[in-house]
Amino acid sequence: MNNHKLVLLLALLCCLAWIPAKAQSNSGISGSVQLSFNNDCVPNVDSFFYGTLVDAWQNDQVIASTNVGFFGKYFLDVPPGNYLVVPHKWNAAFSFCPGDTLPVTVLAADTTENVDFVASYVIQPLTSISGYLYDDVDGDCVHDGFETGRANWPVTISLFYNGAAYTYLDTTDANGYYELLNPPGVPNTAYGYVITQDPPGNGLNCSFPCGQEAIFQFPSATSMIGNIAIHCDSLLPCVNMEASIATSSLRPCQGSTYYISYCNNGGLTATGASVQVTIDPALQVTFSSMPWTSLVGNVYTFDVGDLAPEQCGSIYMNVFVDCADPTGTTYCSEVHAFPDTGCEPANANWDGSQIIVTAECDGENVVFTIKNIGIGDMQTPLNYIVIEDNILVMNAPGTFLLAGGESTTATFPANGSFLRMEAEQSPGFAGLSTPVAWAEGCNGGGNISLGFVNQYPLGDEDPWLDVFCLESVNSYDPNDKNGFPRGVDAEHYIDQNVELEYIVRFQNTGTAPALNIDIRDTLSALLDPTTFRPGVSSHGFTWDIQGNGVIVLHFSGINLPDSSVSQVLSQGFVQFRVQQDKDVALGSQITNTAAIYFDNNAPVITNQTLHTVGKDFMVSSTPTLTLPDVRILIAPNPVTNQAQVRIDGLENTENMTFTLYSAMGTSLLNSPFRGSTYEFNAVQMPQGVYFYEVRSGARIVGKGKLVKI
């Protein structure tokens, strides 16, 4: 039997179910349906066309149907009469001899025999062979619309027909597409394959997770699409640790669970790997699923041994939230996986410095410490800024220049407000993280600024480091979505190119266990689905990226109990990260919702997250002054209802005026001072940023910014 026969027979075995022919009765129609491989209408002795459906029609209605038996025979049990016998074609590439329909007359108590059909494959020239070589981001062996092609890759197409081999060479275009049109002398009875390999000298380490070749057979058409999935790692062989930490909720006077995951995503084994978990000092650890190796303060170290490439592990830790802490308190915990070296070699221009920032509340002040823990001295000064709530507290950035091992401090009075420092790293530093530190509620008594921590990035951009901060709550929607950083002000401003982290929480509030849960999350068009990075979760899951940036998270066999059985066990969450498209236009809004499917029920739609891409949205509370020893004080700033402007250090306060401008420069009010103060009502002012100017006659005393919330 030749290869073409084998292809047809295997396809028939796979695709056609056999239903035995009926037993013979008093009258009917019998015959056979067989194959002719050489199109001469003479059935081949080794042909088997079993399973094919055969109908008997009368007066435009199907009177009887049966399937061809194992030896190619069929029987239609019909009463006497005139019929049309019609076998079903396997597909459009087949025809029947002597025809597709045969008229038959059945007499009483008789069987009309030898109503035979011979199926022939219609030989036609091949028209095209084409396909894509593409980066299979989600590993599902399906070429999704967002997955880019590999340009300039060599392609070899091999076809075999009647003992002859035909070979064609091609190169993919800019989209990773190849195409062979109308190969001469090759009909659709041929078979073959396309194969590729990564171009030599391209510096890539590529694999073919779904196979390096695509097989061509033409059982029903004259064209074929053969896509090949490719995964390329452009990093040097190295250890590449990644870690995540998160919890679904923190409630005063109750327990909660932190879930920690870690993986070695590099091509080399991570020898002697360890995971360092720092739990917020205000939380009490009550249990750990893995014994820790050491404990220093609130830092728990877990030795996890050697991690092979792509080997992962997980830990969970139970904590208890203090009953005395006010609702809305932010608790921050982090995980740091070691080795924590990147795969890229050090930049030749890097001075060897590495900057870290810490914050400490000493009672009346917040003391920020900037330290160079690197192997080299800083060669050029770097800047830092300090934010109080959402206001820059310095008119100009501070600077520092540190030798290796040196540190410097900056002290700011504490009054319960949120204080945050951001510092720079030296040019060429191989890591990704920004040195940041913050303090919440220092010296506040009963007046504490809450909810500001998560408005900003947490400085954990390196994959081996993850910081997770969450405010305590008394109640919350159990099926919701949160995006981090949350962003500044009502518009949730974030900078361009900041990575977003999303957490989807879910709870089975039904009346029976949820056997399977699917979360479908259609990403904003301003996010790049190819940068999707799954994070930690409460339950195991698989994921897939479908067309148009749809992330599908599968919790197969989760068997999540309903909330009436267990409030705690009925809940879960999943975390993931995704990058913005590069340099998204300022003012663009990134919105996102998720649909949660519990088994076959209608989806639960979460709330919508919002981020607005901005620049220079931080407001300085320090005015620009033109007179020495003069201070302009505005309280409060940001303002809600009333604001007071006071001038200190100016002897002559006559002819003093205060002018307020919109962000577009339009003058909104211009009024004189009463002595050294001026008060105005801001109730009717829209939320936003405003600019002010204080003059003494024609002389400018100072300028600054004002925020209305």
Number of C-alpha atoms within 10 A of each C-alpha: 7 9 15 20 16 11 15 20 17 11 12 17 14 8 11 15 14 17 15 16 19 15 9 13 14 13 19 25 24 18 16 20 28 27 27 20 22 13 17 12 17 16 20 14 9 13 19 22 25 24 25 23 21 21 20 26 19 14 9 9 10 14 16 17 20 21 27 27 22 15 14 20 21 27 27 26 21 19 19 18 13 16 23 17 23 20 23 15 15 19 11 11 17 16 19 24 21 12 13 15 18 16 12 18 13 18 15 11 11 14 22 17 14 11 16 20 26 23 27 21 22 20 16 13 18 22 17 14 20 16 19 22 27 23 23 25 23 19 16 15 18 17 23 18 11 18 21 18 22 20 17 18 20 16 21 15 22 17 19 18 17 11 8 9 13 14 13 12 13 16 16 19 16 13 14 19 21 24 19 16 11 15 16 10 9 21 19 23 24 22 20 17 17 23 17 19 15 19 12 8 6 8 13 15 14 14 15 18 14 17 12 15 19 19 16 20 20 19 21 15 16 19 18 17 15 18 24 25 26 24 18 16 13 11 15 16 14 18 24 25 30 24 26 26 26 28 26 21 19 26 20 19 13 12 18 21 20 23 20 24 20 28 22 27 20 23 17 16 19 24 14 12 18 21 25 20 25 19 22 18 13 16 19 15 19 12 13 15 11 13 12 16 13 12 13 8 9 16 17 18 20 18 16 21 11 14 23 17 18 15 15 16 12 17 17 18 18 17 21 19 19 15 11 8 14 14 15 17 22 22 19 20 21 21 26 25 27 23 18 18 16 20 15 12 9 14 12 9 10 16 19 22 24 24 24 21 20 17 20 15 19 12 13 14 16 24 21 24 17 26 23 23 18 17 13 16 18 22 15 11 13 18 14 18 18 24 20 21 20 23 21 20 19 17 14 14 14 14 12 17 17 22 16 17 15 13 17 13 13 13 14 15 15 22 20 20 21 24 30 24 22 20 21 19 22 18 15 14 18 19 16 13 19 19 21 25 22 23 21 25 20 23 19 16 9 9 12 17 20 18 17 22 27 19 19 19 22 22 16 19 16 19 21 23 24 23 20 20 19 19 18 19 15 12 9 8 11 19 21 22 23 19 22 22 22 26 23 20 17 13 16 19 26 27 19 19 14 18 18 18 20 20 21 24 24 24 23 24 19 14 11 14 18 24 15 16 23 20 23 22 20 20 19 17 14 17 21 16 27 17 14 18 12 18 21 23 25 19 14 12 17 11 17 14 26 20 13 14 21 18 20 19 19 18 20 16 12 15 16 22 22 20 18 12 13 12 13 13 13 21 21 19 21 23 23 17 17 19 19 20 17 12 12 17 13 14 14 14 19 19 17 20 20 25 21 25 19 23 15 11 11 10 15 15 17 21 15 14 19 19 24 23 24 21 12 8 15 16 22 21 23 20 22 17 16 12 13 9 9 15 18 22 16 22 13 15 19 21 19 16 14 12 19 15 17 17 20 13 13 16 9 10 18 14 13 23 21 20 16 21 18 16 12 9 11 11 13 13 12 13 13 17 20 14 13 17 19 18 17 13 12 15 14 8 15 10 16 15 18 20 20 20 18 25 18 18 12 10 11 15 23 19 19 20 22 25 21 17 17
